[in-house]
Amino acid sequence: MNKIICAALLCIGVSGCSTVYMDSASAKDGGRYVVGAYDGQKAIFYCPATDSDADCVDVDIDYK
């Protein structure tokens, strides 16, 4: 799972997308939290643990 996420993030980064990934951490249910930036703004995404058609979703965080 981690290799798939890393490969996908690398492809997105190389493609010139405005999404930048900095680091990731394990979630309790086996998924991953990924931090970075989207359109120049701080962003946190949650990626589910299963290899399915489910995409990573934005985590709504109030940055101070």
C-alpha positions in Angstrom: 0.0 0.0 0.0 2.7 2.5 0.9 4.6 1.8 -2.3 1.5 2.5 -4.3 0.9 5.8 -2.5 4.5 6.9 -2.9 4.5 6.0 -6.6 1.2 7.9 -7.1 2.5 10.9 -5.2 5.7 10.9 -7.3 3.8 10.8 -10.5 1.6 13.7 -9.4 4.6 15.7 -8.4 6.4 15.2 -11.7 3.3 16.0 -13.7 3.4 19.7 -12.7 0.2 19.5 -10.6 -0.3 22.3 -8.0 -0.5 19.7 -5.2 2.7 19.2 -3.2 3.1 16.3 -0.7 5.6 16.7 2.2 5.1 13.8 4.5 2.6 11.1 5.7 1.6 9.3 8.9 -0.3 6.1 9.7 -4.0 6.4 10.7 -5.6 4.1 13.3 -7.6 2.2 10.7 -4.6 1.5 8.5 -5.0 4.4 6.1 -2.6 7.3 5.7 -2.7 11.0 6.5 -0.7 13.0 4.0 0.3 16.6 4.5 1.4 19.2 2.0 0.0 22.0 0.0 -2.8 22.4 -2.6 -2.8 25.6 -4.7 -0.3 27.2 -2.4 -2.4 26.6 0.8 -1.6 24.1 3.6 -3.5 20.8 3.2 -4.0 17.5 4.9 -5.5 14.5 3.1 -6.7 11.2 4.4 -6.1 8.1 2.1 -8.1 5.0 2.9 -6.3 1.7 3.7 -8.0 -0.4 1.1 -7.0 -0.5 -2.6 -10.3 0.5 -4.0 -11.6 3.3 -6.2 -11.8 5.6 -3.2 -9.7 8.7 -3.5 -7.9 10.6 -0.8 -10.1 13.2 0.8 -9.3 16.6 2.3 -9.3 16.8 6.0 -10.9 20.1 7.2 -8.5 21.7 9.7 -8.6 25.2 11.1 -5.1 26.5 10.8 -4.1 29.2 13.3 
